[in-house]
Amino acid sequence: QVQVVESGGGLVQAGGSLRLSCVASGSIFSVNFMGWYRQAPGKQRELVAVITSGGTTNYGDSVKGRFTISRDNAKNTVYLQMNSLKPEDTAVYYCLVRTMSENWGQGTQVTVSS
C-alpha cells in the first residue's frame, strides 16, 4: 500500500507564490510518474503538471510558464512551485503517484485572493 501526503497549501494574494510538496511512502517498488492535479468547485479535476522518473515534464496549458514541477527520486517526493498565482488557480490540489496503480493524496487547498 502506498501513502501519499501533500503539504504547502494556503491563502495567498494574487501575484504571490506557494510551494507544494508531496511525499509517497509505503510499498513502493517503482514510481512511473508523479504529478499534480487540481479541482475547483463545480469543475472537473484537471492536470496541473506531471513528471516522470527520468525528469520529463508535462504542464496544463493554464499554468505553463508560471508553475514548475520537480522531483527527488531518492525521497519519493515531488514539488510544485507556483508563481504569479491568479484567483483562477484557487482549487484543491491533489498529488498523484503512479506505481502499479494510481495513488492519490487527500488534497491541499490553495486559495488565491484578488
PAZAPA-4460 file (N, C-alpha, C; in steps of 0.05 Angstrom, whole numbers, plus 32768, in hexadecimal, padded with zeros to 4 digits):
% residues 114
    n_x    n_y    n_z   ca_x   ca_y   ca_z    c_x    c_y    c_z   seq   type   mol
   8011   7FE8   8000   8000   8000   8000   8012   8019   8000     1      Q     A
   8009   802D   7FF1   8018   8046   7FEE   8009   805C   7FFC     2      V     A
   8017   806B   800C   800B   8083   8019   8016   809C   800B     3      Q     A
   8004   80AF   8006   800B   80C8   7FF8   8002   80DF   800A     4      V     A
   8015   80F0   8011   800E   8107   8022   8018   8121   8016     5      V     A
   8005   8133   8012   800B   814E   8008   800E   8162   801E     6      E     A
   801D   8177   8019   801F   818D   802B   8026   81A7   801C     7      S     A
   8022   81BE   8029   802A   81D7   801D   8015   81E9   8013     8      G     A
   7FFC   81E0   8014   7FE6   81F1   800B   7FE1   8208   801E     9      G     A
   7FD0   821A   8016   7FC9   8231   8027   7FBC   8247   8018    10      G     A
   7FBB   825E   8025   7FAF   8276   8019   7FC5   8289   8011    11      L     A
   7FC3   8294   7FF8   7FD7   82A6   7FEE   7FC9   82BB   7FDD    12      V     A
   7FD5   82D2   7FDB   7FCA   82E7   7FCA   7FD2   82E2   7FAD    13      Q     A
   7FC2   82EC   7F9B   7FC8   82EA   7F7E   7FE4   82F6   7F79    14      A     A
   7FF3   82E7   7F68   800E   82EF   7F63   8023   82E2   7F75    15      G     A
   8019   82D6   7F8A   802B   82C9   7F9D   8034   82AD   7F94    16      G     A
   8042   82A0   7FA7   804D   8285   7FA1   8047   8272   7FB8    17      S     A
   8046   8259   7FB1   8043   8243   7FC4   8053   822B   7FBA    18      L     A
   805C   821B   7FCC   806A   8202   7FC4   805C   81EB   7FD2    19      R     A
   8053   81D8   7FC1   8046   81C0   7FCB   805B   81A9   7FCC    20      L     A
   8057   8197   7FDF   8068   817F   7FE1   8056   8167   7FE3    21      S     A
   8060   8151   7FD9   8052   8138   7FDB   8066   8121   7FE0    22      C     A
   8061   8112   7FF5   8073   80FC   7FFB   8063   80E2   7FF9    23      V     A
   806F   80CE   7FEC   8064   80B4   7FE9   8074   80A0   7FFB    24      A     A
   8065   808F   8009   8073   807B   801A   8063   8061   8019    25      S     A
   806F   804D   8025   8062   8033   8026   806F   801F   8012    26      G     A
   805E   800E   8007   8068   7FF9   7FF5   806D   8004   7FD9    27      S     A
   8083   8012   7FD6   808A   801E   7FBD   80A2   800F   7FB1    28      I     A
   809D   8003   7F9A   80B3   7FF4   7F8C   80BD   8004   7F75    29      F     A
   80AB   8011   7F67   80B4   8023   7F52   809D   8037   7F4D    30      S     A
   80A6   804F   7F48   8092   8065   7F43   8095   806D   7F25    31      V     A
   807F   806B   7F17   8080   8072   7EFB   8080   8090   7EF8    32      N     A
   806D   809D   7F03   806D   80BA   7F03   805E   80C5   7F1C    33      F     A
   8063   80DE   7F22   8056   80EC   7F38   804C   8106   7F2D    34      M     A
   8037   8110   7F39   802D   8129   7F2E   8017   8135   7F3F    35      G     A
   800D   814B   7F34   7FF8   815B   7F42   7FE0   815F   7F30    36      W     A
   7FC9   815C   7F3C   7FB0   8163   7F2F   7FA2   8176   7F42    37      Y     A
   7F8E   8184   7F37   7F7E   8196   7F48   7F61   8195   7F41    38      R     A
   7F51   819C   7F55   7F34   819C   7F50   7F28   81B4   7F5E    39      Q     A
   7F1C   81C5   7F4E   7F0E   81DD   7F59   7EF1   81D6   7F5D    40      A     A
   7EE3   81E4   7F6E   7EC6   81DE   7F73   7EB6   81DF   7F59    41      P     A
   7EA7   81CA   7F55   7E96   81C8   7F3D   7EA4   81C1   7F23    42      G     A
   7EBE   81BB   7F25   7ECD   81B5   7F0D   7ED9   8199   7F0F    43      K     A
   7EE1   818F   7EF8   7EEE   8175   7EF8   7F0B   8177   7F00    44      Q     A
   7F16   8161   7F0A   7F32   8160   7F11   7F42   8163   7EF8    45      R     A
   7F57   8174   7EF9   7F68   8179   7EE1   7F85   8176   7EE7    46      E     A
   7F94   8170   7ED2   7FB1   816E   7ED5   7FBE   8189   7EDB    47      L     A
   7FD0   8188   7EEE   7FE1   81A0   7EF3   7FFD   819A   7EE7    48      V     A
   8009   8185   7EF1   8024   817E   7EE7   802B   8162   7EF0    49      A     A
   803A   8153   7EDF   8044   8139   7EE6   8061   8138   7EDF    50      V     A
   806F   8126   7EEC   808C   8122   7EE6   8092   8104   7EE8    51      I     A
   80A1   80F9   7ED5   80A9   80DD   7ED5   80C2   80D9   7EE6    52      T     A
   80C9   80C0   7EEA   80E1   80BA   7EF9   80FA   80C4   7EEB    53      S     A
   80F8   80C7   7ED0   810F   80D1   7EC1   810F   80EF   7EBF    54      G     A
   80FB   80FD   7ECA   80FB   811A   7ECA   80EB   8127   7EB4    55      G     A
   80DE   8118   7EA3   80CC   8123   7E8F   80B4   812F   7E9C    56      T     A
   80AD   8148   7E94   8097   8156   7EA0   8081   815C   7E8C    57      T     A
   8069   815F   7E96   8052   8167   7E86   8041   817A   7E97    58      N     A
   8038   8190   7E8C   8029   81A4   7E9B   800E   81A9   7E8E    59      Y     A
   7FFA   81B0   7E9E   7FE1   81B9   7E94   7FE6   81D5   7E88    60      G     A
   7FD6   81DB   7E73   7FDA   81F4   7E64   7FD7   820C   7E76    61      D     A
   7FC5   820B   7E8A   7FC0   8223   7E9A   7FD6   8229   7EAD    62      S     A
   7FE9   8217   7EB2   7FFE   821D   7EC5   801A   821E   7EB8    63      V     A
   801C   8219   7E9F   8036   821A   7E91   8043   8236   7E95    64      K     A
   805C   8235   7E9C   806B   824E   7EA0   8069   825A   7EBC    65      G     A
   8056   824F   7ECC   8053   8259   7EE7   8059   8244   7EFC    66      R     A
   8053   822B   7EF6   8058   8216   7F09   806F   8205   7F00    67      F     A
   807E   81FA   7F14   8094   81E8   7F0E   8092   81CF   7F1F    68      T     A
   8093   81B8   7F13   8093   819F   7F22   80AF   8194   7F23    69      I     A
   80B6   8188   7F3A   80D0   817C   7F3D   80CD   8163   7F4F    70      S     A
   80E2   8153   7F50   80DF   813A   7F5D   80F9   8131   7F6A    71      R     A
   80F8   8125   7F81   810F   8118   7F8E   8109   80FA   7F8F    72      D     A
   8114   80EB   7F7C   810E   80CF   7F7A   8117   80BF   7F93    73      N     A
   812D   80C7   7F9F   8137   80B9   7FB6   8124   80BB   7FCE    74      A     A
   8115   80D2   7FCF   8102   80D6   7FE5   80E5   80D1   7FDD    75      K     A
   80E1   80C8   7FC4   80C6   80C5   7FBA   80B4   80DD   7FC0    76      N     A
   80C0   80F4   7FBA   80B3   810E   7FBF   80B1   811E   7FA5    77      T     A
   809A   812B   7FA2   8096   813D   7F8B   808E   8158   7F96    78      V     A
   8097   816D   7F88   8092   8188   7F90   8084   8197   7F7A    79      Y     A
   8075   81AB   7F81   8068   81BC   7F6E   806C   81D9   7F77    80      L     A
   807E   81E7   7F68   8082   8203   7F6E   806E   8213   7F5D    81      Q     A
   805E   8223   7F6B   8049   8232   7F5D   804E   8250   7F60    82      M     A
   8053   825D   7F4A   8059   827A   7F4A   8043   8289   7F3B    83      N     A
   8042   82A3   7F3F   802F   82B3   7F31   8013   82A8   7F33    84      S     A
   800B   82A1   7F4B   7FF1   8294   7F4F   7FDA   82A7   7F49    85      L     A
   7FC5   829B   7F3F   7FAD   82A9   7F37   7F95   829E   7F47    86      K     A
   7F80   82AE   7F49   7F68   82A4   7F58   7F5D   828A   7F4B    87      P     A
   7F60   8287   7F31   7F56   826F   7F24   7F67   8257   7F2A    88      E     A
   7F7D   825A   7F38   7F8D   8243   7F41   7F82   8237   7F5B    89      D     A
   7F6E   8244   7F66   7F62   823A   7F7F   7F55   821F   7F7A    90      T     A
   7F5D   820C   7F8A   7F53   81F0   7F87   7F5F   81DF   7F9D    91      A     A
   7F55   81C7   7F9E   7F62   81B2   7FAE   7F76   81A4   7F9C    92      V     A
   7F8F   81A3   7FA5   7FA5   8197   7F95   7FAA   817B   7F9F    93      Y     A
   7FAA   8168   7F8D   7FAE   814C   7F94   7FC8   8142   7F88    94      Y     A
   7FD6   8132   7F97   7FEE   8125   7F8E   7FE7   8109   7F84    95      C     A
   7FF3   8101   7F6E   7FEF   80E6   7F63   800B   80D9   7F61    96      L     A
   800C   80C1   7F6B   8024   80B1   7F69   801D   8098   7F5A    97      V     A
   8028   8095   7F42   8021   807E   7F31   8036   8068   7F34    98      R     A
   802E   8052   7F41   803F   803B   7F42   8033   8025   7F31    99      T     A
   802D   800F   7F3D   801D   7FFA   7F2E   8000   8003   7F2E   100      M     A
   7FF9   8016   7F3E   7FDE   8021   7F3F   7FE0   803F   7F44   101      S     A
   7FC9   804C   7F43   7FC8   8068   7F49   7FC3   806C   7F67   102      E     A
   7FD4   807D   7F73   7FD2   8083   7F90   7FCF   80A1   7F93   103      N     A
   7FB8   80A9   7F9F   7FB2   80C5   7FA2   7FB5   80CE   7FBF   104      W     A
   7FBD   80E7   7FC3   7FBC   80F3   7FDD   7FA1   80FD   7FE4   105      G     A
   7F9E   8108   7FFC   7F85   8113   8005   7F80   812F   7FFA   106      Q     A
   7F94   813C   7FF0   7F91   8157   7FE5   7F99   816D   7FF9   107      G     A
   7FA1   8183   7FEE   7FA8   819B   7FFE   7F9B   81B3   7FF0   108      T     A
   7F8F   81C4   8000   7F80   81DB   7FF6   7F93   81F1   7FEF   109      Q     A
   7F90   81FC   7FD8   7F9E   8215   7FD0   7F89   822A   7FC9   110      V     A
   7F8B   8241   7FD7   7F78   8256   7FD3   7F88   826F   7FCC   111      T     A
   7F81   827B   7FB5   7F8E   8293   7FAB   7F7A   82AA   7FAC   112      V     A
   7F7F   82BE   7FBC   7F6D   82D5   7FBE   7F74   82EB   7FAA   113      S     A
   7F60   82F9   7FA1   7F65   830E   7F8D   7F6A   8329   7F9B   114      S     A
***
